[in-house]
Amino acid sequence: MTLPAAIRKQLRLFEGDIFIARVEGRQIVFELMVDALWRSGSYDRSVIPPGVLGSEELMAERREEFRREEEEMGRQP
């Protein structure tokens, strides 16, 4: 699925971001996995240094994982 650039920029979405989809009534809601982890309390805040946003840390980790996967597959991200 492709979102318009203005929406991606506003939401700070990046290639490789992972979404979770759920149904609410008659709507489909897409949520970034990092946000779902924060909401559920599944991410351990104690491993993130003070002053660092956890969501940015999670997104950076995901981008790095994506880059490694692309390298392993012989593609440039």
Backbone bond lengths (Angstrom), bond angles and torsions (degrees), N, CA, C in turn:
res aa  C-N    CA-C-N  psi(-1)  N-CA   C-N-CA  omega(-1)  CA-C   N-CA-C  phi
1 M - - - 1.434 - - 1.529 107.14 -
2 T 1.309 116.37 137.14 1.455 121.40 179.45 1.521 109.43 -112.04
3 L 1.315 115.16 130.26 1.460 121.33 176.55 1.525 108.60 -103.04
4 P 1.316 118.11 147.49 1.460 120.37 176.97 1.531 111.40 -58.06
5 A 1.328 115.88 146.01 1.462 121.72 -177.15 1.529 112.31 -55.24
6 A 1.324 117.52 -39.15 1.470 120.51 -178.98 1.535 111.22 -61.88
7 I 1.315 116.95 -38.53 1.469 120.50 178.55 1.526 110.18 -70.26
8 R 1.351 116.57 -43.56 1.470 119.67 178.78 1.517 110.89 -59.68
9 K 1.329 116.39 -41.83 1.465 120.26 -179.79 1.525 110.70 -66.50
10 Q 1.315 117.36 -45.39 1.462 121.43 -179.07 1.530 111.43 -60.81
11 L 1.334 116.45 -39.51 1.466 121.25 -178.35 1.529 112.90 -89.91
12 R 1.331 116.20 -0.56 1.466 122.00 -178.88 1.528 110.97 55.11
13 L 1.325 115.73 51.47 1.453 122.11 179.03 1.519 109.25 -94.41
14 F 1.335 115.80 145.48 1.451 121.42 -177.93 1.519 110.24 -131.01
15 E 1.319 115.86 156.24 1.451 120.70 175.55 1.521 108.59 -56.84
16 G 1.313 116.10 132.87 1.459 120.75 179.63 1.519 113.94 95.96
17 D 1.338 118.57 -10.26 1.465 120.39 176.09 1.527 108.79 -60.70
18 I 1.312 116.12 142.11 1.464 121.47 -178.33 1.521 109.03 -106.00
19 F 1.335 115.07 135.70 1.455 121.21 -179.58 1.523 110.74 -115.97
20 I 1.310 114.29 153.39 1.459 122.48 171.57 1.528 105.67 -113.77
21 A 1.315 116.85 134.78 1.465 120.75 178.89 1.523 108.91 -108.55
22 R 1.325 115.60 140.68 1.465 120.45 175.38 1.522 108.22 -143.68
23 V 1.307 115.29 158.79 1.458 121.27 179.78 1.521 108.32 -102.44
24 E 1.325 115.62 130.33 1.464 122.56 174.62 1.523 106.72 -126.08
25 G 1.319 115.33 103.99 1.462 119.20 -175.49 1.515 109.19 65.35
26 R 1.324 115.99 -119.60 1.469 120.42 178.68 1.523 111.39 -108.06
27 Q 1.340 116.41 22.70 1.463 121.27 179.91 1.525 110.18 -117.02
28 I 1.329 115.42 148.67 1.460 121.66 170.92 1.522 106.40 -100.95
29 V 1.322 116.26 126.59 1.462 121.67 -179.55 1.522 108.18 -112.54
30 F 1.334 116.37 125.56 1.457 121.87 175.75 1.520 108.10 -103.21
31 E 1.320 115.91 131.41 1.462 121.22 -178.69 1.519 108.08 -130.77
32 L 1.320 115.95 136.36 1.461 119.03 174.95 1.525 109.60 -59.17
33 M 1.311 116.33 138.55 1.453 119.58 -179.80 1.533 111.09 -58.18
34 V 1.334 117.42 -38.63 1.462 119.44 -179.76 1.520 110.77 -61.46
35 D 1.330 117.17 -38.34 1.465 120.21 178.43 1.529 110.67 -68.18
36 A 1.333 116.48 -39.18 1.464 120.27 178.32 1.526 110.44 -64.06
37 L 1.323 116.79 -39.22 1.471 119.97 177.71 1.518 110.66 -63.26
38 W 1.329 116.79 -43.99 1.469 119.90 178.35 1.523 110.81 -62.44
39 R 1.320 115.62 -45.05 1.467 119.67 -178.44 1.519 111.01 -61.30
40 S 1.323 116.19 -38.85 1.466 120.13 -177.43 1.519 112.68 -81.84
41 G 1.343 116.51 -11.90 1.465 119.38 -177.90 1.515 112.93 78.34
42 S 1.336 117.44 16.52 1.456 121.33 -176.77 1.515 113.83 -82.04
43 Y 1.319 118.27 -8.85 1.454 120.46 -178.63 1.517 109.16 -101.22
44 D 1.305 116.91 131.40 1.468 122.55 -175.75 1.527 110.14 -82.90
45 R 1.307 116.93 101.65 1.469 123.22 -178.71 1.526 112.32 -62.42
46 S 1.331 117.86 -23.69 1.467 120.40 -175.90 1.524 112.52 -65.61
47 V 1.330 118.85 -17.93 1.461 120.46 -178.87 1.525 112.48 -88.88
48 I 1.324 117.34 -2.20 1.458 121.26 -179.07 1.526 109.25 -103.77
49 P 1.336 117.61 128.82 1.466 120.40 -179.15 1.522 112.02 -62.14
50 P 1.335 117.63 150.22 1.466 120.71 176.54 1.529 110.58 -56.82
51 G 1.319 116.52 142.53 1.453 121.41 178.70 1.519 114.28 88.09
52 V 1.319 117.22 -6.17 1.461 121.15 179.00 1.521 108.14 -103.21
53 L 1.327 116.49 131.22 1.457 119.89 177.33 1.520 109.48 -74.72
54 G 1.307 116.48 127.64 1.450 121.22 -178.36 1.507 113.06 -61.40
55 S 1.325 116.67 -38.34 1.468 119.24 -179.83 1.521 110.55 -64.54
56 E 1.325 117.17 -38.64 1.460 120.17 178.19 1.522 110.34 -68.29
57 E 1.320 116.84 -37.65 1.464 121.20 177.13 1.531 110.25 -62.71
58 L 1.321 117.03 -45.50 1.460 120.39 178.35 1.516 111.73 -63.24
59 M 1.331 116.93 -42.39 1.461 119.82 179.65 1.526 110.53 -64.98
60 A 1.328 117.12 -39.91 1.468 120.15 178.41 1.525 110.39 -63.11
61 E 1.332 116.83 -41.16 1.457 120.52 177.66 1.524 110.39 -62.44
62 R 1.320 117.17 -41.96 1.460 120.90 -179.35 1.522 111.44 -66.80
63 R 1.342 117.01 -40.68 1.464 119.82 177.88 1.527 111.30 -63.20
64 E 1.326 116.78 -40.12 1.467 120.80 178.52 1.525 110.05 -65.24
65 E 1.312 117.48 -42.04 1.464 121.44 176.96 1.528 110.24 -61.38
66 F 1.316 117.10 -43.04 1.455 121.79 178.54 1.528 110.30 -61.69
67 R 1.348 116.76 -44.15 1.463 121.20 179.89 1.522 110.51 -60.57
68 R 1.347 117.35 -44.39 1.473 121.30 178.86 1.521 110.99 -62.46
69 E 1.318 117.21 -42.90 1.465 120.59 179.16 1.523 110.81 -62.33
70 E 1.313 116.91 -41.44 1.455 120.99 178.96 1.533 110.43 -63.97
71 E 1.328 117.41 -41.78 1.464 120.99 178.25 1.524 110.52 -63.03
72 E 1.323 116.49 -42.52 1.454 120.20 179.88 1.521 111.39 -62.60
73 M 1.315 116.62 -31.44 1.463 121.08 -179.51 1.526 111.18 -88.03
74 G 1.339 116.82 1.92 1.454 120.72 177.40 1.503 115.04 79.27
75 R 1.342 116.30 20.57 1.469 120.71 179.38 1.508 109.41 -117.16
76 Q 1.293 114.92 154.33 1.462 121.04 174.38 1.519 108.58 -91.99
77 P 1.350 119.17 134.98 1.475 120.33 178.46 1.504 112.69 -65.89
